[in-house]
Amino acid sequence: MGKLERITVTMPEEMAAKMRAAVEAGEYATTSEIVREALRDWSDEQQRREAENAAMRAILDKARAGKRYTADEVFARVHERIDEIAARKADGPVA
C-alpha cells in the first residue's frame, strides 16, 4: 500500500457499532480495513457501470449509424412476420 492519508468520516452510531463488532469478532483487523474494502467494492461497481454504459453507447452509436425505417415499414414487417408464424402453425400437424 502506498502513502496513507487520514480522513475523518461521520456515520450513524449503528453503522459504527457494526464496524466495531466486526473488528471485535475478528472479521477485520481494524475499522479502516472495513472502510477500505467498502471503497474497493464501490470503485469496482463504478468501473462495472462505466463499462456497461460504454457498451450501451456503442450499441446506440451502431444503431444510429444504421438504416432508418419509418413506423409504417416497421409495422408492415411485423405484420408479415405474424402472418408467417400463423401460416406455419396452420400448416403444422393436426392432433
Distance bins in CASP14 RR format, pairs under 12 A and 6 or more apart:
PFRMAT RR
TARGET T0000
AUTHOR 0000-0000-0000
RMODE 2
METHOD distances of the structure
MODEL  1
1 32 0 0 0 0 0 1 0 0 0 0 0
1 33 0 0 0 0 0 1 0 0 0 0 0
1 36 0 0 0 0 1 0 0 0 0 0 0
1 40 0 0 0 0 0 1 0 0 0 0 0
2 36 0 0 0 0 0 1 0 0 0 0 0
4 30 0 0 0 0 0 1 0 0 0 0 0
4 32 0 0 0 0 1 0 0 0 0 0 0
4 36 0 0 0 0 0 1 0 0 0 0 0
5 32 0 0 0 0 0 1 0 0 0 0 0
5 36 0 0 0 0 0 1 0 0 0 0 0
6 32 0 0 0 0 1 0 0 0 0 0 0
6 35 0 0 0 0 0 1 0 0 0 0 0
7 32 0 0 0 0 1 0 0 0 0 0 0
7 35 0 0 0 0 1 0 0 0 0 0 0
7 36 0 0 0 0 0 1 0 0 0 0 0
7 39 0 0 0 0 0 1 0 0 0 0 0
8 32 0 0 0 0 0 1 0 0 0 0 0
8 35 0 0 0 0 0 1 0 0 0 0 0
9 15 0 0 0 0 1 0 0 0 0 0 0
9 16 0 0 0 0 1 0 0 0 0 0 0
9 19 0 0 0 0 0 1 0 0 0 0 0
9 31 0 0 0 0 1 0 0 0 0 0 0
9 32 0 0 0 0 1 0 0 0 0 0 0
9 34 0 0 0 0 0 1 0 0 0 0 0
9 35 1 0 0 1 0 0 0 0 0 0 0
9 36 0 0 0 0 0 1 0 0 0 0 0
9 38 0 0 0 0 0 1 0 0 0 0 0
9 39 0 0 0 0 0 1 0 0 0 0 0
10 16 0 0 0 0 1 0 0 0 0 0 0
11 17 0 0 0 0 1 0 0 0 0 0 0
11 18 0 0 0 0 1 0 0 0 0 0 0
11 19 0 0 0 0 1 0 0 0 0 0 0
11 20 0 0 0 0 0 1 0 0 0 0 0
11 31 0 0 0 0 0 1 0 0 0 0 0
11 34 0 0 0 0 0 1 0 0 0 0 0
11 35 0 0 0 0 1 0 0 0 0 0 0
11 38 0 0 0 0 0 1 0 0 0 0 0
12 18 0 0 0 0 1 0 0 0 0 0 0
12 19 0 0 0 0 0 1 0 0 0 0 0
13 19 0 0 0 0 0 1 0 0 0 0 0
13 20 0 0 0 0 0 1 0 0 0 0 0
14 20 0 0 0 0 0 1 0 0 0 0 0
14 21 0 0 0 0 0 1 0 0 0 0 0
15 21 0 0 0 0 0 1 0 0 0 0 0
15 22 0 0 0 0 0 1 0 0 0 0 0
15 31 0 0 0 0 0 1 0 0 0 0 0
15 34 0 0 0 0 0 1 0 0 0 0 0
15 35 0 0 0 0 0 1 0 0 0 0 0
15 38 0 0 0 0 0 1 0 0 0 0 0
16 22 0 0 0 0 0 1 0 0 0 0 0
16 23 0 0 0 0 0 1 0 0 0 0 0
16 31 1 0 0 1 0 0 0 0 0 0 0
16 34 0 0 0 0 0 1 0 0 0 0 0
16 35 0 0 0 0 0 1 0 0 0 0 0
17 23 0 0 0 0 0 1 0 0 0 0 0
17 24 0 0 0 0 0 1 0 0 0 0 0
17 31 0 0 0 0 0 1 0 0 0 0 0
18 24 0 0 0 0 0 1 0 0 0 0 0
18 25 0 0 0 0 0 1 0 0 0 0 0
18 27 0 0 0 0 0 1 0 0 0 0 0
18 28 0 0 0 0 0 1 0 0 0 0 0
18 31 0 0 0 0 1 0 0 0 0 0 0
18 34 0 0 0 0 1 0 0 0 0 0 0
18 38 0 0 0 0 0 1 0 0 0 0 0
19 25 0 0 0 0 0 1 0 0 0 0 0
19 26 0 0 0 0 0 1 0 0 0 0 0
19 27 0 0 0 0 1 0 0 0 0 0 0
19 28 0 0 0 0 1 0 0 0 0 0 0
19 30 0 0 0 0 1 0 0 0 0 0 0
19 31 1 0 1 0 0 0 0 0 0 0 0
19 32 0 0 0 0 1 0 0 0 0 0 0
19 33 0 0 0 0 1 0 0 0 0 0 0
19 34 1 0 1 0 0 0 0 0 0 0 0
19 35 1 0 0 1 0 0 0 0 0 0 0
19 36 0 0 0 0 0 1 0 0 0 0 0
19 37 0 0 0 0 0 1 0 0 0 0 0
19 38 0 0 0 0 1 0 0 0 0 0 0
20 26 0 0 0 0 0 1 0 0 0 0 0
20 27 0 0 0 0 0 1 0 0 0 0 0
20 28 0 0 0 0 1 0 0 0 0 0 0
20 30 0 0 0 0 0 1 0 0 0 0 0
20 31 1 0 0 1 0 0 0 0 0 0 0
20 34 0 0 0 0 1 0 0 0 0 0 0
21 27 0 0 0 0 1 0 0 0 0 0 0
21 28 0 0 0 0 0 1 0 0 0 0 0
21 31 0 0 0 0 0 1 0 0 0 0 0
21 34 0 0 0 0 0 1 0 0 0 0 0
22 28 1 0 1 0 0 0 0 0 0 0 0
22 29 0 0 0 0 0 1 0 0 0 0 0
22 30 0 0 0 0 0 1 0 0 0 0 0
22 31 0 0 0 0 1 0 0 0 0 0 0
22 33 0 0 0 0 1 0 0 0 0 0 0
22 34 1 0 0 1 0 0 0 0 0 0 0
22 35 0 0 0 0 0 1 0 0 0 0 0
22 37 0 0 0 0 0 1 0 0 0 0 0
22 38 0 0 0 0 0 1 0 0 0 0 0
23 29 1 0 0 1 0 0 0 0 0 0 0
23 30 1 0 0 1 0 0 0 0 0 0 0
23 31 1 0 1 0 0 0 0 0 0 0 0
23 32 0 0 0 0 1 0 0 0 0 0 0
23 33 0 0 0 0 1 0 0 0 0 0 0
23 34 1 0 0 1 0 0 0 0 0 0 0
23 35 0 0 0 0 0 1 0 0 0 0 0
24 30 0 0 0 0 0 1 0 0 0 0 0
24 31 0 0 0 0 0 1 0 0 0 0 0
25 34 0 0 0 0 0 1 0 0 0 0 0
26 33 0 0 0 0 0 1 0 0 0 0 0
26 34 0 0 0 0 0 1 0 0 0 0 0
27 33 0 0 0 0 1 0 0 0 0 0 0
27 34 0 0 0 0 1 0 0 0 0 0 0
27 37 0 0 0 0 0 1 0 0 0 0 0
28 34 1 0 1 0 0 0 0 0 0 0 0
28 35 0 0 0 0 1 0 0 0 0 0 0
28 36 0 0 0 0 1 0 0 0 0 0 0
28 37 1 0 0 1 0 0 0 0 0 0 0
28 38 0 0 0 0 0 1 0 0 0 0 0
29 36 0 0 0 0 0 1 0 0 0 0 0
29 37 0 0 0 0 0 1 0 0 0 0 0
30 36 0 0 0 0 1 0 0 0 0 0 0
30 37 0 0 0 0 0 1 0 0 0 0 0
31 37 0 0 0 0 0 1 0 0 0 0 0
31 38 0 0 0 0 0 1 0 0 0 0 0
32 38 0 0 0 0 0 1 0 0 0 0 0
32 39 0 0 0 0 0 1 0 0 0 0 0
33 39 0 0 0 0 0 1 0 0 0 0 0
33 40 0 0 0 0 0 1 0 0 0 0 0
34 40 0 0 0 0 0 1 0 0 0 0 0
34 41 0 0 0 0 0 1 0 0 0 0 0
35 41 0 0 0 0 0 1 0 0 0 0 0
35 42 0 0 0 0 0 1 0 0 0 0 0
36 42 0 0 0 0 0 1 0 0 0 0 0
36 43 0 0 0 0 0 1 0 0 0 0 0
37 43 0 0 0 0 0 1 0 0 0 0 0
37 44 0 0 0 0 0 1 0 0 0 0 0
38 44 0 0 0 0 0 1 0 0 0 0 0
38 45 0 0 0 0 0 1 0 0 0 0 0
39 45 0 0 0 0 0 1 0 0 0 0 0
39 46 0 0 0 0 0 1 0 0 0 0 0
40 46 0 0 0 0 0 1 0 0 0 0 0
40 47 0 0 0 0 0 1 0 0 0 0 0
41 47 0 0 0 0 0 1 0 0 0 0 0
41 48 0 0 0 0 0 1 0 0 0 0 0
42 48 0 0 0 0 0 1 0 0 0 0 0
42 49 0 0 0 0 0 1 0 0 0 0 0
43 49 0 0 0 0 0 1 0 0 0 0 0
43 50 0 0 0 0 0 1 0 0 0 0 0
44 50 0 0 0 0 0 1 0 0 0 0 0
44 51 0 0 0 0 0 1 0 0 0 0 0
45 51 0 0 0 0 0 1 0 0 0 0 0
45 52 0 0 0 0 0 1 0 0 0 0 0
46 52 0 0 0 0 0 1 0 0 0 0 0
46 53 0 0 0 0 0 1 0 0 0 0 0
47 53 0 0 0 0 0 1 0 0 0 0 0
47 54 0 0 0 0 0 1 0 0 0 0 0
48 54 0 0 0 0 0 1 0 0 0 0 0
48 55 0 0 0 0 0 1 0 0 0 0 0
49 55 0 0 0 0 0 1 0 0 0 0 0
49 56 0 0 0 0 0 1 0 0 0 0 0
50 56 0 0 0 0 0 1 0 0 0 0 0
50 57 0 0 0 0 0 1 0 0 0 0 0
51 57 0 0 0 0 0 1 0 0 0 0 0
51 58 0 0 0 0 0 1 0 0 0 0 0
52 58 0 0 0 0 0 1 0 0 0 0 0
52 59 0 0 0 0 0 1 0 0 0 0 0
53 59 0 0 0 0 0 1 0 0 0 0 0
53 60 0 0 0 0 0 1 0 0 0 0 0
54 60 0 0 0 0 0 1 0 0 0 0 0
54 61 0 0 0 0 0 1 0 0 0 0 0
55 61 0 0 0 0 0 1 0 0 0 0 0
55 62 0 0 0 0 0 1 0 0 0 0 0
56 62 0 0 0 0 0 1 0 0 0 0 0
56 63 0 0 0 0 0 1 0 0 0 0 0
57 63 0 0 0 0 0 1 0 0 0 0 0
57 64 0 0 0 0 0 1 0 0 0 0 0
58 64 0 0 0 0 0 1 0 0 0 0 0
58 65 0 0 0 0 0 1 0 0 0 0 0
59 65 0 0 0 0 0 1 0 0 0 0 0
59 66 0 0 0 0 0 1 0 0 0 0 0
60 66 0 0 0 0 0 1 0 0 0 0 0
63 69 0 0 0 0 0 1 0 0 0 0 0
67 73 0 0 0 0 1 0 0 0 0 0 0
67 74 0 0 0 0 0 1 0 0 0 0 0
68 74 0 0 0 0 0 1 0 0 0 0 0
69 75 0 0 0 0 1 0 0 0 0 0 0
69 76 0 0 0 0 1 0 0 0 0 0 0
69 77 1 0 0 1 0 0 0 0 0 0 0
69 78 0 0 0 0 0 1 0 0 0 0 0
70 76 0 0 0 0 1 0 0 0 0 0 0
70 77 0 0 0 0 0 1 0 0 0 0 0
71 77 0 0 0 0 0 1 0 0 0 0 0
71 78 0 0 0 0 0 1 0 0 0 0 0
72 78 0 0 0 0 0 1 0 0 0 0 0
72 79 0 0 0 0 0 1 0 0 0 0 0
73 79 0 0 0 0 0 1 0 0 0 0 0
73 80 0 0 0 0 0 1 0 0 0 0 0
74 80 0 0 0 0 0 1 0 0 0 0 0
74 81 0 0 0 0 0 1 0 0 0 0 0
75 81 0 0 0 0 0 1 0 0 0 0 0
75 82 0 0 0 0 0 1 0 0 0 0 0
76 82 0 0 0 0 0 1 0 0 0 0 0
76 83 0 0 0 0 0 1 0 0 0 0 0
77 83 0 0 0 0 0 1 0 0 0 0 0
77 84 0 0 0 0 0 1 0 0 0 0 0
78 84 0 0 0 0 0 1 0 0 0 0 0
78 85 0 0 0 0 0 1 0 0 0 0 0
79 85 0 0 0 0 0 1 0 0 0 0 0
79 86 0 0 0 0 0 1 0 0 0 0 0
80 86 0 0 0 0 0 1 0 0 0 0 0
80 87 0 0 0 0 0 1 0 0 0 0 0
81 87 0 0 0 0 0 1 0 0 0 0 0
81 88 0 0 0 0 0 1 0 0 0 0 0
82 88 0 0 0 0 0 1 0 0 0 0 0
82 89 0 0 0 0 0 1 0 0 0 0 0
83 89 0 0 0 0 0 1 0 0 0 0 0
83 90 0 0 0 0 0 1 0 0 0 0 0
84 90 0 0 0 0 0 1 0 0 0 0 0
84 91 0 0 0 0 0 1 0 0 0 0 0
85 91 0 0 0 0 0 1 0 0 0 0 0
85 92 0 0 0 0 0 1 0 0 0 0 0
86 92 0 0 0 0 0 1 0 0 0 0 0
END
